């Protein structure tokens, strides 16, 4: 590939217009990756929501709605949604901010039912189960974690938030 156009002040506007046109044409299909059966493709969909959600709240709201049904490394969506909260462990930079208006709207959507919370806690606790199963069973911790998330967390969440 030979680059024939230099990116400068004059060509930068044309470049941005081209990028915006491409995103406008492909943004809707970017959200479909969230429901793919392949975990790697779902994670790409999560990154798409993060990227597009900085200008439009709908991708982040969609991610919030689908997150309780995600598994594996797709639970990264929790970290993406954390950027819409006043999370004390996130150092805000130009690369990870969400505009205040979008942040407020997304934060309002971060209301979870007891079942959603129990599902998420269980999924996070067990997401590396295949890699840890031998050592967890040997130490007797596997049953305790599963029991906690499916019994104690579910009951506590219902007591705090009521049933869905």
C-alpha positions in Angstrom: 0.0 0.0 0.0 1.4 3.4 -1.0 0.2 6.4 0.9 -0.3 9.4 -1.5 -2.1 11.8 0.7 -0.4 13.5 3.7 -2.6 14.2 6.7 -2.4 17.9 7.4 -4.8 20.7 8.5 -6.4 20.8 5.1 -6.9 17.0 4.6 -7.8 16.4 8.3 -11.4 17.6 7.8 -11.9 15.4 4.8 -10.4 12.5 6.8 -12.8 13.1 9.7 -15.8 13.4 7.3 -14.8 10.0 5.8 -14.5 8.4 9.2 -17.9 9.8 10.3 -19.5 8.5 7.1 -18.0 5.1 7.6 -19.2 4.9 11.3 -22.7 6.1 10.3 -22.9 3.3 7.8 -21.6 0.6 10.1 -22.7 1.7 13.6 -25.9 -0.3 13.7 -24.2 -3.6 12.7 -21.5 -2.9 15.4 -24.2 -3.4 18.0 -25.2 -6.9 16.7 -21.8 -8.2 17.8 -23.1 -8.0 21.4 -25.4 -11.0 20.8 -22.9 -13.2 19.0 -22.3 -16.6 20.4 -18.5 -16.1 20.1 -17.0 -14.4 23.2 -14.3 -12.6 21.2 -16.8 -11.1 18.8 -19.0 -10.0 21.8 -16.0 -8.2 23.3 -15.5 -6.4 20.0 -19.1 -5.4 20.2 -18.4 -4.1 23.8 -15.5 -2.0 22.5 -17.8 -0.7 19.7 -20.3 0.4 22.4 -17.5 2.1 24.3 -16.3 4.0 21.2 -19.8 4.9 19.9 -21.2 5.6 23.3 -18.9 8.6 23.8 -21.1 10.4 21.3 -24.5 8.6 21.7 -25.9 7.0 24.8 -27.8 4.2 23.1 -24.9 1.8 22.7 -24.1 2.1 26.4 -27.8 1.6 27.3 -27.9 -1.5 25.1 -24.8 -2.8 26.7 -26.3 -2.4 30.1 -29.5 -4.2 29.1 -27.5 -7.2 27.6 -24.8 -7.4 30.2 -26.5 -9.8 32.6 -26.8 -12.4 29.9 -23.1 -12.2 28.9 -20.5 -14.7 30.0 -16.8 -15.2 29.9 -14.5 -12.3 29.0 -17.5 -10.3 27.7 -18.1 -9.3 31.3 -15.5 -6.6 30.4 -18.7 -4.7 29.8 -18.8 -4.0 33.6 -15.6 -2.0 33.3 -16.9 -0.1 30.3 -20.1 0.9 32.2 -18.0 1.9 35.2 -16.8 4.8 33.1 -20.3 6.3 33.4 -20.1 6.3 37.2 -18.0 8.4 39.6 -15.7 5.4 40.0 -12.8 6.4 42.3 -10.3 4.0 40.7 -10.6 5.4 37.2 -8.2 8.2 36.4 -10.0 10.4 33.8 -8.1 11.3 30.7 -8.9 12.4 27.2 -9.0 8.8 26.1 -11.5 7.4 28.7 -14.0 10.2 29.4 -17.7 10.1 28.6 -19.5 13.5 28.2 -21.5 14.5 31.3 -24.9 14.5 29.6 -24.4 10.9 28.3 -22.9 9.8 31.6 -26.0 11.1 33.5 -28.4 9.3 31.2 -26.4 6.0 31.3 -26.1 6.2 35.1 -29.9 6.5 35.4 -30.2 3.2 33.5 -27.8 1.4 35.9 -30.7 0.1 38.0 -30.4 -3.7 38.4 -33.0 -6.2 39.5 -32.0 -8.7 42.2 -31.9 -11.5 39.6 -29.6 -9.4 37.3 -27.2 -8.8 40.2 -27.2 -12.4 41.3 -26.5 -13.5 37.7 -23.7 -11.0 37.2 -22.0 -11.9 40.5 -22.2 -15.6 39.7 -20.9 -15.0 36.2 -17.9 -13.0 37.5 -17.1 -15.5 40.2 -17.2 -18.4 37.8 -15.8 -16.9 34.6 -12.4 -18.4 35.1 -13.7 -21.7 36.6 -12.3 -23.9 33.9 -8.8 -22.6 34.6 -9.2 -22.6 38.4 -11.4 -25.7 38.9 -8.6 -28.0 39.9 -7.1 -25.8 42.6 -10.4 -24.5 43.8 -11.8 -28.0 44.2 -8.6 -29.2 45.9 -8.8 -26.3 48.4 -12.6 -26.6 48.9 -13.4 -23.0 47.7 -15.3 -23.8 44.5 -18.6 -24.9 46.2 -18.5 -21.9 48.7 -18.2 -19.3 45.9 -21.0 -20.8 43.8 -23.2 -21.3 46.9 -22.6 -17.7 48.0 -23.5 -16.2 44.7 -26.6 -18.3 44.0 -28.0 -18.4 47.5 -26.8 -15.6 49.7 -26.4 -12.9 47.0 -29.8 -13.6 45.4 -31.5 -13.5 48.8 -29.7 -10.3 49.9 -30.4 -8.6 46.6 -34.1 -9.4 46.8 -34.2 -8.1 50.4 -32.5 -4.8 49.3 -34.1 -4.2 45.9 -37.2 -6.4 45.8 -37.9 -8.9 43.1 -37.8 -8.0 39.5 
